[in-house]
Structures are given as structure tokens and as C-alpha cells.
Amino acid sequence: MENQFTLTATLYKVDSLRYTPSGTPVLDVVLQHNSWQNENGMLCQIKFELPAKIIGQNAQAWQYKQGEIVTVSGFLAQKSQRIFRPMLRIQNITEYKG
């Protein structure tokens, strides 16, 4: 089954860097997206916020980049064992060069 997601958005909220018990860095962020999309021949404005998580070396690199426009890719997963709302697990993140 496919579960790949790509998005250009603003790093709207960046939490403090934390570490797993094994020492892996984790950064929780909120992505904010705003665009116009063509749907069934009509333009519609799309606005949303999406919680996301960066794990590993990228977490350290992006901890002070709130407000940056980025292109991210990764996969959607449930937020936790008990919370089934989706959150993006970011595998690749780059500064958007528009």
C-alpha cells in the first residue's frame, strides 16, 4: 500500500527539541499550508494546519527555523497509540526555493 505525502508549507510552530530514551532527536512541528487548487474545474482556496514530526539529524537542523517555507515529504501515521488523527512523519525536508 502507498503512503507517501509531499507538501509545501510554512513551519508555523516548532516545539523544543527533545530526545527519545535511546538518544534520538525528535522535533514536533505544525505545518501551515495555504494555496489555490483546481477542483472539478473550479478554483478553491485550501488552508490547513498539519501536525508533523521530524526524527533524527534533521530535527536538530530545523529546530530554529520557525517561519521558514519548506517542502516536506514523508508518510502519514496516527498521532499516538490512542489518538488516531493523522500526523506527518517527515523523512525529507528542504527550504522552498519558489
C-alpha positions in Angstrom: 0.0 0.0 0.0 1.2 3.5 -0.8 1.5 6.1 1.9 3.7 8.9 0.6 2.9 12.6 1.2 4.5 15.8 -0.2 3.7 19.3 0.8 5.0 22.9 0.6 4.1 24.8 3.8 5.3 27.1 6.4 6.9 25.8 9.6 4.2 27.6 11.7 5.1 26.2 15.1 8.3 24.5 16.2 8.5 22.9 19.6 11.6 22.4 21.7 13.9 19.6 20.6 13.6 16.5 22.7 15.3 13.1 22.8 14.0 9.6 22.9 15.3 7.3 25.7 17.8 5.9 23.1 19.1 9.5 22.4 17.4 10.1 19.0 16.4 13.7 18.5 12.7 14.5 17.9 11.2 17.7 16.8 7.4 18.3 16.8 6.2 20.9 14.4 3.0 22.3 12.9 2.9 22.9 9.1 0.6 25.7 7.8 -0.5 25.4 4.2 -2.4 28.0 2.0 -2.9 27.6 -1.7 -5.4 27.7 -4.5 -6.2 24.3 -6.1 -8.3 23.3 -9.1 -11.1 21.0 -8.2 -13.6 19.9 -10.8 -12.8 22.9 -13.0 -13.2 25.4 -10.2 -10.5 27.1 -8.1 -10.8 26.7 -4.3 -8.7 28.1 -1.6 -7.1 25.5 0.7 -5.9 26.4 4.2 -5.0 23.9 6.9 -2.5 23.1 9.7 -1.0 19.7 9.9 1.0 18.3 12.9 4.3 16.7 11.9 7.3 15.1 13.5 11.0 15.2 12.4 13.2 12.4 13.8 16.9 12.2 13.6 19.6 14.6 12.4 17.1 16.8 10.5 15.4 17.5 13.9 18.5 19.3 15.1 19.0 21.2 11.9 15.4 22.6 11.8 14.8 23.4 15.5 15.4 27.2 15.0 13.7 27.6 11.6 10.1 28.6 12.6 8.6 30.7 9.8 10.6 29.1 7.0 8.7 27.9 3.9 9.7 24.3 3.3 8.9 21.3 1.1 8.5 18.2 3.1 7.8 14.5 2.2 7.1 11.5 4.4 4.2 9.4 5.4 1.1 9.8 7.4 0.7 7.9 10.7 -1.5 8.0 13.7 -0.5 10.6 16.3 -0.1 8.0 19.1 -1.3 4.6 20.2 -4.6 6.0 21.4 -5.0 9.0 19.1 -5.8 8.0 15.5 -5.7 11.5 14.0 -3.1 11.7 11.2 0.3 13.3 11.7 3.0 13.6 9.1 6.3 11.8 9.8 8.8 13.9 7.8 11.5 12.0 6.1 12.8 14.7 3.9 12.7 18.5 4.4 14.2 21.3 2.3 13.9 25.0 2.2 11.4 26.1 -0.5 13.2 28.0 -3.3 9.9 29.1 -5.0 
